Amino acid sequence: MRRKRDVVGAATSILRSIPRRVQALAPWQSLRIRTTNALTDAIEALNLDERDLTVHRWSRNSVRQGDTPIPMKGYLGTLRLTGDLRPLLPYLSIAAETNTGSHASMGLGWFDLVVYP
């Protein structure tokens, strides 16, 4: 995730970005998706277990940035969510199927979704 020029990362930030990314993808599928504050509240109420996540940092270059490297940050591992996932599950499902993660065009932001009852 980016906050202006800084690369930041927190599981809740990543989860909050998924509905926005799905909303941005929807017009490409001739759809419109609206979210409410209840979705943000549901994300905030989840319990997140980040113990199996490993942070990886690297930099890349682009034609637009020239010789200025672009800092990148990503996570590998398992993020476990517990709590009421019902409000977020449609967005997680769409994001997992369409690879709406950050920098998806470069193969990043990909994840598998596994839901246990």
All heavy atoms as an XYZ file, in Angstrom:
921
protein
N       0.850     -1.171      0.000
C       0.000      0.000      0.000
C       0.892      1.230      0.000
O       1.956      1.217      0.585
C      -0.870      0.024      1.259
C      -1.826     -1.137      1.390
S      -3.125     -1.085      0.184
C      -3.848      0.491      0.515
N       0.425      2.264     -0.616
C       1.165      3.520     -0.630
C       0.385      4.566      0.126
O      -0.823      4.678     -0.006
C       1.357      4.010     -2.056
C       2.392      3.263     -2.789
C       2.855      4.106     -3.981
N       3.996      3.470     -4.549
C       5.205      3.496     -4.014
N       5.421      4.160     -2.938
N       6.199      2.852     -4.566
N       1.087      5.333      0.906
C       0.543      6.531      1.528
C       1.446      7.654      1.070
O       2.540      7.814      1.590
C       0.526      6.408      3.040
C      -0.181      7.585      3.697
C      -0.250      7.472      5.211
N      -0.880      6.242      5.612
C      -0.410      5.452      6.585
N       0.691      5.769      7.230
N      -1.027      4.352      6.902
N       1.002      8.367      0.036
C       1.814      9.380     -0.638
C       3.086      8.709     -1.179
O       3.003      7.793     -1.955
C       2.078     10.556      0.269
C       0.786     11.237      0.669
C       0.997     12.545      1.318
C      -0.375     13.086      1.666
N      -0.354     14.349      2.249
N       4.276      9.088     -0.723
C       5.499      8.478     -1.251
C       5.994      7.318     -0.397
O       6.934      6.650     -0.750
C       6.597      9.529     -1.382
C       6.233     10.574     -2.419
C       7.385     11.276     -3.050
N       8.561     10.537     -3.375
C       8.757      9.855     -4.511
N       7.802      9.784     -5.399
N       9.904      9.264     -4.741
N       5.367      7.085      0.755
C       5.816      6.026      1.647
C       5.129      4.712      1.322
O       3.961      4.685      0.932
C       5.511      6.380      3.111
C       6.267      7.606      3.577
O       7.402      7.819      3.096
O       5.719      8.355      4.398
N       5.863      3.641      1.471
C       5.294      2.309      1.343
C       4.930      1.860      2.745
O       5.773      1.839      3.631
C       6.306      1.322      0.711
C       5.695     -0.064      0.638
C       6.719      1.795     -0.662
N       3.666      1.568      2.959
C       3.211      1.146      4.277
C       2.548     -0.214      4.139
O       2.134     -0.609      3.074
C       2.211      2.159      4.893
C       2.874      3.495      5.109
C       0.975      2.299      4.045
N       2.466     -0.895      5.235
C       1.812     -2.179      5.196
C       1.243     -2.539      6.540
O       1.911     -2.412      7.550
N       0.017     -2.928      6.535
C      -0.650     -3.467      7.704
C      -1.800     -4.288      7.165
O      -2.412     -3.916      6.157
C      -1.157     -2.353      8.606
N      -2.074     -5.387      7.808
C      -3.125     -6.267      7.304
C      -4.460     -5.539      7.187
O      -5.185     -5.728      6.210
C      -3.247     -7.490      8.195
N      -4.791     -4.690      8.142
C      -6.054     -3.969      8.034
C      -6.051     -3.012      6.846
O      -7.072     -2.842      6.189
C      -6.389     -3.201      9.331
O      -5.277     -2.389      9.688
C      -6.733     -4.136     10.465
N      -4.919     -2.417      6.535
C      -4.832     -1.539      5.353
C      -5.072     -2.343      4.082
O      -5.757     -1.888      3.166
C      -3.460     -0.884      5.266
O      -3.235     -0.051      6.348
N      -4.496     -3.519      4.035
C      -4.668     -4.379      2.867
C      -6.131     -4.774      2.728
O      -6.710     -4.702      1.643
C      -3.752     -5.607      2.965
C      -2.287     -5.161      2.908
C      -4.067     -6.620      1.874
C      -1.295     -6.221      3.337
N      -6.761     -5.175      3.831
C      -8.172     -5.559      3.776
C      -9.057     -4.387      3.373
O     -10.000     -4.555      2.593
C      -8.624     -6.113      5.125
C      -8.088     -7.490      5.487
C      -8.526     -7.867      6.900
C      -8.557     -8.532      4.494
N      -8.762     -3.190      3.895
C      -9.566     -2.021      3.539
C      -9.442     -1.681      2.055
O     -10.346     -1.112      1.469
C      -9.160     -0.819      4.386
C      -9.851     -0.793      5.718
C      -9.619      0.536      6.422
N      -8.969      0.275      7.689
C      -7.707      0.584      7.993
N      -6.959      1.214      7.149
N      -7.211      0.272      9.155
N      -8.316     -2.025      1.455
C      -8.126     -1.690      0.045
C      -8.883     -2.635     -0.888
O      -9.179     -2.261     -2.017
C      -6.644     -1.710     -0.305
O      -6.152     -3.032     -0.394
N      -9.191     -3.835     -0.451
C      -9.832     -4.815     -1.335
C     -11.178     -4.326     -1.853
O     -11.407     -4.366     -3.070
C      -9.920     -6.197     -0.658
C      -8.516     -6.805     -0.600
C     -10.886     -7.123     -1.397
C      -8.420     -8.114      0.169
N     -12.105     -3.834     -1.017
C     -13.362     -3.332     -1.592
C     -13.153     -2.194     -2.582
O     -13.834     -2.129     -3.612
C     -14.152     -2.859     -0.362
C     -13.608     -3.674      0.762
C     -12.140     -3.853      0.436
N     -12.206     -1.291     -2.311
C     -11.940     -0.190     -3.254
C     -11.434     -0.731     -4.585
O     -11.808     -0.236     -5.648
C     -10.927      0.782     -2.649
C     -11.513      1.647     -1.556
C     -10.580      2.787     -1.185
N      -9.266      2.371     -0.737
C      -8.954      2.069      0.526
N      -9.863      2.126      1.457
N      -7.725      1.724      0.844
N     -10.567     -1.722     -4.538
C     -10.037     -2.286     -5.783
C     -11.118     -3.025     -6.559
O     -11.169     -2.967     -7.788
C      -8.858     -3.195     -5.483
C      -7.659     -2.430     -4.972
C      -6.507     -3.373     -4.672
N      -5.420     -2.676     -4.021
C      -4.566     -1.869     -4.638
N      -4.664     -1.662     -5.924
N      -3.600     -1.288     -3.972
N     -11.981     -3.743     -5.848
C     -13.087     -4.442     -6.515
C     -14.041     -3.427     -7.139
O     -14.491     -3.601     -8.269
C     -13.812     -5.379     -5.521
C     -15.107     -5.904     -6.116
C     -12.897     -6.543     -5.135
N     -14.328     -2.337     -6.420
C     -15.169     -1.273     -6.981
C     -14.560     -0.703     -8.254
O     -15.271     -0.429     -9.221
C     -15.338     -0.143     -5.974
C     -16.407     -0.367     -4.953
C     -16.524      0.824     -4.042
O     -15.552      1.229     -3.415
N     -17.709      1.382     -3.948
N     -13.258     -0.502     -8.258
C     -12.590      0.058     -9.433
C     -12.619     -0.913    -10.616
O     -12.641     -0.488    -11.772
C     -11.146      0.420     -9.095
N     -12.620     -2.198    -10.337
C     -12.665     -3.201    -11.398
C     -14.069     -3.364    -11.978
O     -14.224     -3.684    -13.155
C     -12.171     -4.551    -10.848
C     -12.223     -5.733    -11.797
C     -11.172     -5.564    -12.895
C     -11.993     -7.031    -11.041
N     -15.087     -3.129    -11.185
C     -16.470     -3.390    -11.584
C     -16.877     -2.744    -12.911
O     -17.496     -3.414    -13.741
C     -17.425     -2.980    -10.468
N     -16.551     -1.473    -13.170
C     -16.963     -0.891    -14.452
C     -16.410     -1.629    -15.671
O     -17.035     -1.630    -16.729
C     -16.419      0.540    -14.387
C     -16.326      0.839    -12.929
C     -15.953     -0.468    -12.290
N     -15.277     -2.266    -15.530
C     -14.710     -3.034    -16.639
C     -15.587     -4.246    -16.953
O     -15.515     -4.809    -18.037
C     -13.296     -3.498    -16.306
C     -12.320     -2.379    -16.255
C     -12.038     -1.575    -15.189
C     -11.510     -1.910    -17.323
N     -11.103     -0.640    -15.527
C     -10.753     -0.823    -16.843
C     -11.347     -2.300    -18.651
C      -9.857     -0.132    -17.627
C     -10.440     -1.605    -19.441
C      -9.711     -0.536    -18.922
N     -16.404     -4.630    -15.980
C     -17.320     -5.761    -16.162
C     -18.764     -5.270    -16.329
O     -19.709     -6.039    -16.169
C     -17.248     -6.692    -14.938
C     -15.858     -7.151    -14.590
C     -15.215     -7.932    -15.719
O     -15.864     -8.752    -16.354
N     -13.946     -7.687    -15.980
N     -18.924     -3.980    -16.624
C     -20.234     -3.338    -16.762
C     -21.054     -3.466    -15.480
O     -22.266     -3.680    -15.519
C     -21.004     -3.926    -17.956
O     -20.290     -3.712    -19.133
N     -20.383     -3.353    -14.350
C     -21.038     -3.440    -13.051
C     -20.754     -2.191    -12.247
O     -19.825     -1.451    -12.533
C     -20.524     -4.659    -12.269
C     -20.745     -6.021    -12.894
C     -19.989     -7.073    -12.120
C     -22.226     -6.344    -12.938
N     -21.552     -1.989    -11.229
C     -21.302     -0.917    -10.279
C     -21.487     -1.491     -8.883
O     -22.497     -2.121     -8.600
C     -22.273      0.226    -10.502
C     -21.909      1.445     -9.711
C     -22.750      2.609    -10.138
N     -23.443      3.086     -8.955
C     -24.518      3.817     -8.984
N     -25.061      4.144    -10.126
N     -25.068      4.215     -7.876
N     -20.504     -1.292     -8.039
C     -20.553     -1.818     -6.682
C     -20.449     -0.645     -5.726
O     -19.578      0.200     -5.857
C     -19.402     -2.816     -6.432
C     -19.559     -4.033     -7.340
C     -19.361     -3.240     -4.973
C     -18.408     -5.005     -7.272
N     -21.338     -0.624     -4.753
C     -21.302      0.412     -3.729
C     -21.018     -0.237     -2.381
O     -21.562     -1.291     -2.073
C     -22.623      1.161     -3.663
C     -22.759      2.165     -4.782
C     -23.934      3.039     -4.544
N     -25.076      2.369     -5.187
C     -26.318      2.739     -5.019
N     -26.630      3.722     -4.227
N     -27.280      2.121     -5.654
N     -20.178      0.393     -1.607
C     -19.901     -0.102     -0.266
C     -20.431      0.903      0.754
O     -20.733      2.036      0.417
C     -18.397     -0.310     -0.034
O     -17.730      0.942     -0.173
C     -17.820     -1.312     -1.011
N     -20.504      0.458      1.996
C     -20.975      1.332      3.067
C     -19.951      1.330      4.193
O     -19.009      0.543      4.193
C     -22.323      0.838      3.621
O     -22.116     -0.442      4.234
C     -23.371      0.713      2.515
N     -20.154      2.203      5.144
C     -19.288      2.228      6.314
C     -19.370      0.934      7.101
O     -18.444      0.592      7.830
C     -19.634      3.415      7.211
C     -19.235      4.728      6.576
O     -18.403      4.768      5.681
N     -19.833      5.810      7.031
N     -20.475      0.216      6.963
C     -20.628     -1.057      7.674
C     -19.533     -2.034      7.247
O     -19.075     -2.846      8.059
C     -22.009     -1.647      7.416
N     -19.105     -1.951      6.002
C     -18.034     -2.831      5.530
C     -16.723     -2.495      6.234
O     -16.001     -3.389      6.684
C     -17.887     -2.716      4.013
C     -16.921     -3.678      3.351
C     -17.302     -5.120      3.638
C     -16.884     -3.439      1.866
N     -16.421     -1.222      6.357
C     -15.215     -0.801      7.084
C     -15.296     -1.240      8.538
O     -14.321     -1.734      9.102
C     -15.036      0.722      7.000
O     -14.977      1.096      5.625
C     -13.769      1.166      7.696
N     -16.458     -1.083      9.144
C     -16.647     -1.507     10.530
C     -16.437     -3.015     10.672
O     -15.832     -3.479     11.638
C     -18.036     -1.129     11.034
C     -18.243      0.372     11.121
O     -17.235      1.123     11.113
O     -19.412      0.797     11.179
N     -16.927     -3.787      9.692
C     -16.766     -5.242      9.732
C     -15.292     -5.627      9.631
O     -14.837     -6.557     10.309
C     -17.566     -5.891      8.605
N     -14.538     -4.925      8.799
C     -13.102     -5.187      8.672
C     -12.398     -4.884      9.989
O     -11.574     -5.664     10.454
C     -12.499     -4.374      7.507
C     -13.019     -4.897      6.171
C     -10.967     -4.410      7.549
C     -12.699     -4.005      4.989
N     -12.730     -3.760     10.580
C     -12.096     -3.372     11.842
C     -12.411     -4.347     12.968
O     -11.629     -4.495     13.900
C     -12.523     -1.955     12.235
C     -12.093     -0.878     11.264
C     -10.585     -0.739     11.124
O      -9.868     -0.968     12.112
O     -10.135     -0.399     10.022
N     -13.571     -5.026     12.899
C     -13.985     -5.945     13.962
C     -13.325     -7.326     13.850
O     -13.394     -8.120     14.786
C     -15.507     -6.105     13.947
N     -12.674     -7.617     12.725
C     -12.048     -8.929     12.537
C     -10.812     -9.080     13.415
O     -10.130     -8.102     13.724
C     -11.639     -9.118     11.073
C     -12.766     -9.222     10.061
C     -12.192     -9.253      8.652
C     -13.629    -10.441     10.318
N     -10.524    -10.308     13.774
C      -9.267    -10.631     14.449
C      -8.291    -11.099     13.381
O      -8.618    -11.990     12.598
C      -9.476    -11.740     15.481
C     -10.406    -11.301     16.585
O     -10.233    -10.228     17.140
N     -11.408    -12.103     16.869
N      -7.117    -10.500     13.344
C      -6.119    -10.832     12.335
C      -4.920    -11.491     12.990
O      -4.366    -10.967     13.951
C      -5.646     -9.570     11.612
C      -6.569     -8.990     10.549
C      -7.876     -8.539     11.109
C      -5.885     -7.881      9.833
N      -4.536    -12.627     12.445
C      -3.340    -13.334     12.903
C      -2.305    -13.208     11.789
O      -2.403    -13.852     10.758
C      -3.664    -14.792     13.188
C      -2.465    -15.590     13.666
O      -1.325    -15.051     13.662
O      -2.654    -16.761     14.036
N      -1.303    -12.346     12.013
C      -0.280    -12.040     11.009
C       1.037    -12.765     11.272
O       2.031    -12.490     10.613
C      -0.012    -10.536     10.989
C      -1.224     -9.696     10.744
C      -0.930     -8.215     10.854
O       0.093     -7.766     10.309
O      -1.734     -7.511     11.487
N       1.051    -13.690     12.235
C       2.313    -14.321     12.643
C       3.032    -15.042     11.513
O       4.258    -15.130     11.519
C       2.079    -15.311     13.780
C       1.724    -14.639     15.091
C       1.447    -15.649     16.132
N       0.194    -16.333     15.765
C      -0.367    -17.282     16.482
N       0.185    -17.701     17.580
N      -1.498    -17.822     16.097
N       2.292    -15.553     10.531
C       2.925    -16.303      9.441
C       3.273    -15.436      8.234
O       3.689    -15.953      7.206
C       2.017    -17.449      8.994
C       1.879    -18.530     10.046
O       2.782    -18.634     10.904
O       0.879    -19.260     10.021
N       3.084    -14.130      8.335
C       3.428    -13.238      7.223
C       4.877    -12.792      7.330
O       5.358    -12.453      8.400
C       2.539    -11.994      7.226
C       1.087    -12.181      6.833
C       0.361    -10.841      6.884
C       0.959    -12.798      5.458
N       5.565    -12.797      6.203
C       6.937    -12.326      6.118
C       6.964    -11.117      5.192
O       6.415    -11.158      4.093
C       7.861    -13.427      5.542
O       7.739    -14.582      6.344
C       9.298    -12.967      5.514
N       7.584    -10.051      5.645
C       7.671     -8.825      4.845
C       8.858     -8.935      3.893
O       9.950     -9.337      4.292
C       7.849     -7.591      5.750
C       8.000     -6.327      4.923
C       6.686     -7.465      6.706
N       8.629     -8.574      2.642
C       9.696     -8.529      1.640
C       9.718     -7.131      1.033
O       8.683     -6.579      0.684
C       9.465     -9.566      0.539
C       9.605    -10.958      1.022
N      10.809    -11.602      1.062
C       8.696    -11.821      1.529
C      10.630    -12.806      1.560
N       9.359    -12.960      1.860
N      10.907     -6.565      0.927
C      11.080     -5.232      0.327
C      12.026     -5.350     -0.869
O      12.983     -6.111     -0.823
C      11.667     -4.258      1.336
C      10.771     -3.954      2.500
C      11.507     -3.035      3.487
N      10.753     -2.870      4.691
C       9.862     -1.903      4.893
N       9.640     -1.021      3.946
N       9.205     -1.822      6.024
N      11.748     -4.582     -1.888
C      12.619     -4.511     -3.055
C      12.294     -3.214     -3.777
O      11.422     -2.472     -3.350
C      12.432     -5.738     -3.955
C      11.113     -5.809     -4.654
C      10.841     -5.437     -5.926
C       9.870     -6.284     -4.114
N       9.518     -5.638     -6.219
C       8.897     -6.166     -5.119
C       9.486     -6.795     -2.880
C       7.576     -6.534     -4.931
C       8.166     -7.153     -2.696
C       7.237     -7.032     -3.716
N      12.977     -2.940     -4.832
C      12.654     -1.757     -5.632
C      12.607     -2.172     -7.099
O      13.182     -3.177     -7.500
C      13.673     -0.643     -5.413
O      14.946     -1.059     -5.826
N      11.884     -1.391     -7.855
C      11.784     -1.625     -9.298
C      11.894     -0.279     -9.986
O      11.821      0.765     -9.348
C      10.476     -2.321     -9.653
C       9.250     -1.452     -9.465
C       8.002     -2.142     -9.981
N       6.826     -1.296     -9.881
C       6.457     -0.404    -10.770
N       7.177     -0.203    -11.865
N       5.371      0.321    -10.609
N      12.070     -0.300    -11.279
C      12.137      0.929    -12.069
C      11.026      0.918    -13.098
O      10.495     -0.134    -13.458
C      13.494      1.045    -12.760
C      14.600      1.292    -11.763
O      15.009      0.384    -11.041
N      15.077      2.503    -11.694
N      10.677      2.096    -13.551
C       9.681      2.214    -14.609
C      10.169      3.257    -15.606
O      11.035      4.079    -15.295
C       8.320      2.615    -14.044
O       8.323      3.974    -13.680
N       9.584      3.228    -16.778
C       9.949      4.194    -17.809
C       9.637      5.608    -17.335
O      10.428      6.528    -17.516
C       9.205      3.873    -19.127
C       9.436      4.964    -20.156
C       9.641      2.529    -19.659
N       8.475      5.785    -16.681
C       8.082      7.125    -16.221
C       8.997      7.661    -15.130
O       9.257      8.854    -15.067
C       6.648      7.118    -15.707
C       5.637      7.028    -16.814
C       4.260      7.324    -16.332
N       3.922      6.525    -15.142
C       2.749      6.542    -14.563
N       1.793      7.295    -15.031
N       2.505      5.798    -13.507
N       9.490      6.800    -14.259
C      10.331      7.245    -13.150
C      11.801      7.346    -13.536
O      12.604      7.873    -12.770
C      10.195      6.295    -11.948
C       8.812      6.256    -11.357
C       8.454      7.539    -10.641
O       9.281      8.409    -10.403
N       7.192      7.695    -10.307
N      12.165      6.822    -14.668
C      13.557      6.885    -15.114
C      14.472      6.116    -14.182
O      14.216      4.968    -13.865
N      15.543      6.755    -13.732
C      16.512      6.089    -12.860
C      16.117      6.119    -11.386
O      16.869      5.645    -10.538
C      17.883      6.738    -13.014
C      18.468      6.482    -14.393
O      18.118      5.447    -14.996
O      19.265      7.315    -14.860
N      14.960      6.681    -11.080
C      14.517      6.741     -9.687
C      13.828      5.425     -9.328
O      12.771      5.107     -9.878
C      13.529      7.907     -9.472
O      14.149      9.110     -9.886
C      13.119      8.005     -8.020
N      14.420      4.645     -8.412
C      13.788      3.376     -8.064
C      12.479      3.594     -7.300
O      12.333      4.568     -6.559
C      14.823      2.676     -7.183
C      15.738      3.742     -6.723
C      15.658      4.863     -7.700
N      11.545      2.693     -7.514
C      10.252      2.730     -6.837
C      10.297      1.689     -5.724
O      10.463      0.498     -5.995
C       9.113      2.409     -7.820
C       9.113      3.416     -8.973
C       7.775      2.375     -7.099
C       8.250      3.016    -10.132
N      10.161      2.109     -4.466
C      10.203      1.137     -3.375
C       8.960      0.258     -3.388
O       7.855      0.736     -3.635
C      10.258      1.997     -2.114
C       9.687      3.308     -2.512
C       9.971      3.472     -3.968
N       9.150     -1.007     -3.140
C       8.061     -1.977     -3.118
C       8.108     -2.732     -1.800
O       9.170     -2.879     -1.194
C       8.199     -2.972     -4.277
C       8.300     -2.352     -5.652
S       6.773     -1.662     -6.244
C       5.877     -3.145     -6.606
N       6.951     -3.191     -1.377
C       6.855     -3.976     -0.147
C       5.738     -4.973     -0.345
O       4.686     -4.645     -0.889
C       6.549     -3.062      1.030
C       6.428     -3.767      2.357
C       6.156     -2.737      3.448
C       6.078     -3.384      4.801
N       5.843     -2.377      5.849
N       5.974     -6.200      0.073
C       4.956     -7.223     -0.070
C       5.032     -8.223      1.067
O       5.966     -8.210      1.866
N       4.040     -9.061      1.122
C       3.953    -10.070      2.167
C       3.838    -11.451      1.544
O       3.158    -11.625      0.543
C       2.721     -9.844      3.040
C       2.760     -8.559      3.800
C       2.223     -7.400      3.261
C       3.328     -8.494      5.057
C       2.258     -6.213      3.957
C       3.370     -7.310      5.764
C       2.827     -6.174      5.210
O       2.870     -4.998      5.895
N       4.487    -12.400      2.162
C       4.327    -13.803      1.811
C       3.906    -14.531      3.069
O       4.378    -14.216      4.162
C       5.643    -14.397      1.296
C       6.128    -13.902     -0.045
C       7.485    -14.527     -0.361
C       5.133    -14.232     -1.144
N       3.044    -15.511      2.913
C       2.630    -16.291      4.061
C       1.125    -16.332      4.186
O       0.390    -16.061      3.236
N       0.671    -16.664      5.378
C      -0.746    -16.847      5.642
C      -1.249    -15.771      6.583
O      -0.654    -15.514      7.626
C      -0.982    -18.242      6.280
O      -0.505    -19.233      5.386
C      -2.452    -18.477      6.555
N      -2.347    -15.150      6.199
C      -3.051    -14.204      7.052
C      -4.357    -14.882      7.443
O      -5.156    -15.238      6.578
C      -3.335    -12.901      6.307
C      -4.241    -11.892      7.000
C      -3.597    -11.392      8.304
C      -4.544    -10.731      6.074
N      -4.545    -15.084      8.736
C      -5.769    -15.726      9.216
C      -6.715    -14.668      9.771
O      -6.339    -13.860     10.597
C      -5.436    -16.736     10.307
C      -4.741    -17.952      9.772
C      -4.416    -18.944     10.893
N      -3.678    -20.065     10.366
C      -2.366    -20.066     10.161
N      -1.644    -19.014     10.433
N      -1.767    -21.133      9.671
N      -7.950    -14.719      9.272
C      -8.987    -13.796      9.723
C     -10.033    -14.597     10.484
O     -10.501    -15.618      9.989
C      -9.668    -13.122      8.524
C      -8.769    -12.481      7.484
C      -9.597    -12.022      6.293
C      -8.025    -11.323      8.084
N     -10.395    -14.133     11.649
C     -11.489    -14.757     12.385
C     -12.479    -13.675     12.770
O     -12.112    -12.526     13.009
C     -10.996    -15.510     13.642
O     -10.238    -14.619     14.457
C     -10.127    -16.699     13.266
N     -13.720    -14.061     12.814
C     -14.794    -13.125     13.103
C     -15.864    -13.271     12.042
O     -15.896    -14.257     11.292
N     -16.730    -12.285     11.950
C     -17.827    -12.323     10.983
C     -17.322    -11.857      9.617
O     -17.188    -10.661      9.360
C     -18.973    -11.441     11.463
C     -20.206    -11.551     10.583
O     -20.200    -12.360      9.627
O     -21.178    -10.820     10.847
N     -17.039    -12.816      8.758
C     -16.519    -12.508      7.419
C     -17.625    -12.272      6.391
O     -17.336    -11.897      5.254
C     -15.636    -13.652      6.917
C     -14.300    -13.818      7.612
C     -13.639    -15.116      7.178
C     -13.399    -12.652      7.309
N     -18.868    -12.491      6.765
C     -19.955    -12.415      5.777
C     -19.971    -11.112      4.981
O     -20.121    -11.159      3.755
C     -21.302    -12.656      6.448
C     -21.499    -14.111      6.853
C     -22.764    -14.295      7.620
N     -22.611    -13.572      8.884
C     -23.552    -13.494      9.802
N     -24.721    -14.059      9.604
N     -23.345    -12.828     10.921
N     -19.814     -9.931      5.604
C     -19.848     -8.706      4.789
C     -18.682     -8.593      3.810
O     -18.820     -8.023      2.734
C     -19.778     -7.572      5.820
C     -20.142     -8.184      7.121
C     -19.730     -9.626      7.034
N     -17.536     -9.132      4.170
C     -16.323     -8.986      3.355
C     -16.127    -10.129      2.363
O     -15.439     -9.963      1.360
C     -15.111     -8.888      4.283
C     -13.764     -8.569      3.668
C     -13.803     -7.239      2.928
C     -12.687     -8.545      4.724
N     -16.749    -11.263      2.610
C     -16.490    -12.459      1.797
C     -16.732    -12.270      0.300
O     -15.919    -12.736     -0.505
C     -17.289    -13.641      2.340
C     -16.815    -15.008      1.912
C     -15.332    -15.210      2.205
C     -17.630    -16.089      2.594
N     -17.805    -11.586     -0.127
C     -17.956    -11.387     -1.582
C     -16.770    -10.636     -2.194
O     -16.317    -10.963     -3.294
C     -19.249    -10.582     -1.715
C     -19.998    -10.852     -0.457
C     -18.954    -11.057      0.604
N     -16.254     -9.641     -1.484
C     -15.124     -8.856     -1.991
C     -13.842     -9.691     -2.007
O     -13.062     -9.614     -2.953
C     -14.924     -7.597     -1.147
C     -16.097     -6.665     -1.236
C     -17.124     -6.730     -0.300
C     -16.192     -5.744     -2.264
C     -18.215     -5.881     -0.390
C     -17.273     -4.895     -2.364
C     -18.283     -4.970     -1.421
O     -19.360     -4.128     -1.522
N     -13.638    -10.467     -0.964
C     -12.461    -11.350     -0.937
C     -12.530    -12.364     -2.071
O     -11.522    -12.653     -2.711
C     -12.370    -12.074      0.411
C     -12.015    -11.224      1.614
C     -12.152    -12.047      2.892
C     -10.610    -10.663      1.484
N     -13.718    -12.901     -2.325
C     -13.879    -13.889     -3.397
C     -13.581    -13.284     -4.760
O     -12.871    -13.873     -5.574
C     -15.297    -14.457     -3.381
O     -15.546    -15.112     -2.175
N     -14.126    -12.090     -5.016
C     -13.871    -11.419     -6.293
C     -12.387    -11.084     -6.422
O     -11.773    -11.297     -7.469
C     -14.740    -10.148     -6.427
C     -16.207    -10.527     -6.558
C     -14.289     -9.313     -7.625
C     -17.162     -9.354     -6.413
N     -11.797    -10.558     -5.349
C     -10.382    -10.180     -5.384
C      -9.492    -11.386     -5.642
O      -8.522    -11.298     -6.406
C      -9.983     -9.503     -4.074
N      -9.812    -12.526     -5.049
C      -9.003    -13.728     -5.258
C      -9.122    -14.239     -6.696
O      -8.142    -14.692     -7.287
C      -9.415    -14.824     -4.273
N     -10.300    -14.141     -7.270
C     -10.517    -14.642     -8.630
C      -9.959    -13.725     -9.705
O      -9.529    -14.175    -10.752
C     -12.010    -14.878     -8.881
C     -12.567    -16.066     -8.146
C     -11.923    -17.373     -8.578
O     -11.696    -17.579     -9.794
O     -11.641    -18.190     -7.683
N      -9.986    -12.424     -9.448
C      -9.592    -11.471    -10.490
C      -8.231    -10.843    -10.245
O      -7.797    -10.010    -11.036
C     -10.638    -10.345    -10.612
O     -10.740     -9.674     -9.349
C     -11.981    -10.888    -11.027
N      -7.570    -11.227     -9.170
C      -6.248    -10.707     -8.851
C      -6.255     -9.186     -8.811
O      -5.538     -8.515     -9.538
C      -5.213    -11.217     -9.857
C      -3.799    -10.934     -9.398
O      -3.551    -10.679     -8.235
N      -2.861    -10.976    -10.321
N      -7.091     -8.638     -7.947
C      -7.201     -7.189     -7.834
C      -6.205     -6.612     -6.836
O      -6.317     -5.458     -6.445
C      -8.620     -6.755     -7.422
O      -8.943     -7.382     -6.175
C      -9.619     -7.106     -8.473
N      -5.228     -7.382     -6.445
C      -4.237     -6.891     -5.489
C      -3.358     -5.805     -6.077
O      -3.367     -5.532     -7.275
N      -2.583     -5.201     -5.220
C      -1.698     -4.123     -5.634
C      -0.676     -4.609     -6.656
O      -0.102     -5.679     -6.498
C      -0.976     -3.571     -4.400
O      -0.159     -2.495     -4.750
N      -0.453     -3.841     -7.699
C       0.495     -4.153     -8.774
C       0.173     -5.498     -9.438
O       1.062     -6.239     -9.834
C       1.938     -4.139     -8.262
C       2.339     -2.842     -7.658
N       2.503     -1.707     -8.405
C       2.580     -2.491     -6.378
C       2.840     -0.716     -7.622
N       2.881     -1.150     -6.379
N      -1.108     -5.791     -9.568
C      -1.533     -7.077    -10.123
C      -1.020     -7.287    -11.545
O      -0.757     -8.414    -11.948
C      -3.055     -7.187    -10.092
N      -0.861     -6.211    -12.293
C      -0.388     -6.371    -13.670
C       1.037     -6.904    -13.724
O       1.472     -7.423    -14.731
C      -0.481     -5.046    -14.425
O       0.366     -4.091    -13.824
N       1.753     -6.788    -12.606
C       3.118     -7.319    -12.553
C       3.160     -8.664    -11.836
O       4.214     -9.143    -11.458
C       4.038     -6.328    -11.836
C       4.236     -5.052    -12.620
S       5.328     -3.916    -11.784
C       4.198     -3.191    -10.612
N       1.988     -9.260    -11.618
C       1.939    -10.561    -10.959
C       1.928    -10.482     -9.450
O       1.961    -11.502     -8.766
N       1.852     -9.277     -8.904
C       1.824     -9.123     -7.453
C       0.377     -9.007     -6.984
O      -0.537     -8.833     -7.763
C       2.612     -7.879     -7.052
C       4.057     -7.837     -7.534
C       4.683     -6.504     -7.205
C       4.859     -8.965     -6.930
N       0.176     -9.081     -5.676
C      -1.159     -8.930     -5.124
C      -2.020    -10.166     -5.242
O      -3.205    -10.140     -4.956
N      -1.452    -11.273     -5.618
C      -2.185    -12.514     -5.811
C      -2.321    -13.228     -4.479
O      -1.419    -13.204     -3.655
C      -1.419    -13.366     -6.818
C      -1.869    -14.775     -6.909
C      -2.955    -15.244     -7.608
C      -1.260    -15.902     -6.311
N      -3.039    -16.589     -7.467
C      -2.010    -17.030     -6.667
C      -0.155    -16.080     -5.479
C      -1.696    -18.304     -6.240
C       0.151    -17.353     -5.062
C      -0.612    -18.447     -5.449
N      -3.475    -13.862     -4.240
C      -3.652    -14.647     -3.029
C      -4.675    -15.742     -3.259
O      -5.505    -15.665     -4.162
C      -4.051    -13.773     -1.836
C      -5.416    -13.117     -1.977
C      -6.536    -13.709     -1.429
C      -5.557    -11.906     -2.625
C      -7.774    -13.115     -1.533
C      -6.803    -11.297     -2.736
C      -7.906    -11.912     -2.194
N      -4.580    -16.774     -2.449
C      -5.579    -17.844     -2.416
C      -6.488    -17.596     -1.225
O      -5.995    -17.267     -0.133
C      -4.912    -19.218     -2.240
C      -4.210    -19.680     -3.492
O      -4.712    -19.421     -4.596
O      -3.140    -20.297     -3.365
N      -7.760    -17.772     -1.406
C      -8.726    -17.608     -0.339
C      -9.205    -18.983      0.099
O      -9.679    -19.767     -0.716
C      -9.913    -16.758     -0.818
C     -11.055    -16.548      0.155
C     -10.576    -15.775      1.384
C     -12.196    -15.816     -0.546
N      -9.058    -19.291      1.370
C      -9.540    -20.548      1.933
C     -10.440    -20.185      3.097
O     -10.019    -19.448      3.994
C      -8.373    -21.431      2.402
C      -8.890    -22.721      3.011
C      -7.394    -21.703      1.280
N     -11.674    -20.675      3.080
C     -12.630    -20.348      4.129
C     -13.001    -21.632      4.868
O     -13.392    -22.622      4.248
C     -13.906    -19.694      3.544
C     -14.910    -19.373      4.649
C     -13.552    -18.446      2.758
N     -12.860    -21.590      6.174
C     -13.227    -22.712      7.020
C     -14.464    -22.321      7.829
O     -14.544    -21.191      8.314
C     -12.105    -23.077      7.998
C     -10.848    -23.542      7.299
C      -9.774    -22.678      7.143
C     -10.765    -24.819      6.782
C      -8.625    -23.089      6.496
C      -9.601    -25.244      6.135
C      -8.550    -24.376      6.002
O      -7.419    -24.794      5.361
N     -15.426    -23.250      7.987
C     -16.633    -22.917      8.777
C     -16.304    -22.738     10.246
O     -15.330    -23.197     10.748
C     -17.551    -24.107      8.576
C     -16.734    -25.193      7.961
C     -15.491    -24.582      7.434
